[in-house]
Each structure stands twice: as C-alpha cells, then as structure tokens.
Amino acid sequence: MAYQVTEVVKRCQNANESLILDLSECSLIQVPDAVYHLMRHTELKSCDLSGNVITKISPKFAVKFNLITELNLSQNQMAKLPDELSDLNYLETLDISCNSFLSLPTVVFKLKNLKKLIAHTNKIIEIDFDLLDVNNNSLESVDLRFNPLTGICYDILKEAKVNFKIELSERMKEDWEDLDI
C-alpha cells in the first residue's frame, strides 16, 4: 500500500512537467482526492487511468482536468460515466474499452470535440441511435469490436451512413438464432 501511494505521488510529480498523468496499473479503485490536490496547478493534456479497478469516476474529475484531450479509462470495472464529463470540451480521444458498459454512456454523445471513441470489449448490446449524431463533424472513428451487439443493432451499424468510421468485429450468432422454427 505504501509503495502504491509513493508511486502515485511520483507519477503526479512527473505529470507536473510532462502534463501527462499516467496512473495506469496503480490498483486504484477511484482517483484519490490527493491527486486532485497535487495536480491543482497543472493543466493536464492527457490522463491514463487504465488497468486499475475503478468502478466510477467522480464528477469533479471534469472540473479539475477540464483541458485534457486524451482520457484512457480502459481495463477497469466501469459501467457508467458521470454526465459532468461533457464539460471536457477539449477531449478528442476517449478509451473505455475492456470495461462493463452495457451501452455507450450518453455523455459520450455530448463531447463536442471527440474524434476517437474506443469502446471495444465491453458488454454493449445496443446503441441508442437517437443519440448517435450521424452528422457529427468532429467524430472520426468509433471502435465497437468484440461487443455482443444484437443482430438488428449490428446490421444497422454495418449499414449506417455516417461521417465517421465504425469498427465492428464479425458478429457471432447465438445458438438460438440458428434454430429453424
């Protein structure tokens, strides 16, 4: 435990110079309040929280780190994101892969400058097409590979006429879908 605290402090000190906060693989269950305190005078550009056991991000994250352009939340245990993340007006890349999302969090559709959304290897079965802005001018790619999308959702995404690239893996039919009735 003491090692982990020391490591987090060291990484925060490094981020004061590089403007890139790398707290990956630190066994965090959340972003500690001490991190917000240590980074209070730093205008971060990137934050990597991958490979932890985080289940949720605090709403104050967006307030404290509102200038970041890259956020990596991959390989955690998250199933939702706070609406306050929509205040990340400069965010261009969001990685929520390898988590427990059942659908794309609605907040991702509110990120005005998001170019790349990486959401592969979750438990996403459907996409709310009403929220998916097909004319989104900033979005360049959405990675939805290795999600158990329903057949209808998969087909709609495969045929979607959008201004950005949608990455899908081959859909494996469920056993019951092959039954002739």
C-alpha positions, 0 to 999 in steps of 0.5 A: 500500500505504501509503495502504491501511494509513493508511486502515485505521488511520483507519477503526479510529480512527473505529470507536473512537467510532462502534463501527462498523468499516467496512473495506469496499473496503480490498483486504484479503485477511484482517483484519490482526492490527493491527486486532485490536490497535487495536480491543482496547478497543472493543466493536464493534456492527457490522463491514463487511468487504465488497468486499475479497478475503478468502478466510477469516476467522480464528477469533479474529475471534469472540473479539475482536468477540464483541458485534457484531450486524451482520457484512457479509462480502459481495463477497469470495472466501469459501467457508467460515466458521470454526465459532468464529463461533457464539460471536457470540451477539449477531449478528442480521444476517449478509451473505455474499452475492456470495461462493463458498459452495457451501452455507450454512456450518453455523455459520450454523445455530448463531447463536442470535440471527440474524434476517437471513441474506443469502446471495444470489449465491453458488454454493449448490446445496443446503441441508442441511435437517437443519440448517435449524431450521424452528422457529427463533424468532429467524430472520426472513428468509433471502435465497437469490436468484440461487443455482443451487439444484437443482430438488428443493432449490428446490421444497422451499424454495418449499414449506417451512413455516417461521417465517421468510421465504425469498427465492428468485429464479425458478429457471432450468432447465438445458438438460438438464432440458428434454430429453424422454427 
